[in-house]
Amino acid sequence: MWVITVYCEENKTTMFEFENEEEAREMFKSLPGLRILSEVIYNDPPLVREKR
C-alpha cells in the first residue's frame, strides 16, 4: 500500500491511500504543498496456523 500525507494550512493533514505505486506517484505530482509519499509494508504473521 502507498500513502500520501499532505500538510495543509491551518494545521490540517490529509492522507490518501493507493494500492499501487503508479497511481500514488501520479497523484503526488499534482498535489500542492508539503507532501510525503510512503510505502506501507505489513509484516503480519499468518492468520491460520498449519496443523502438525
Secondary structure, 3 states (H helix, E strand, C coil): CEEEEEECHHHCEEEEEECCHHHHHHHHHHCCCEEEEEECCCCCCCCCCCCC
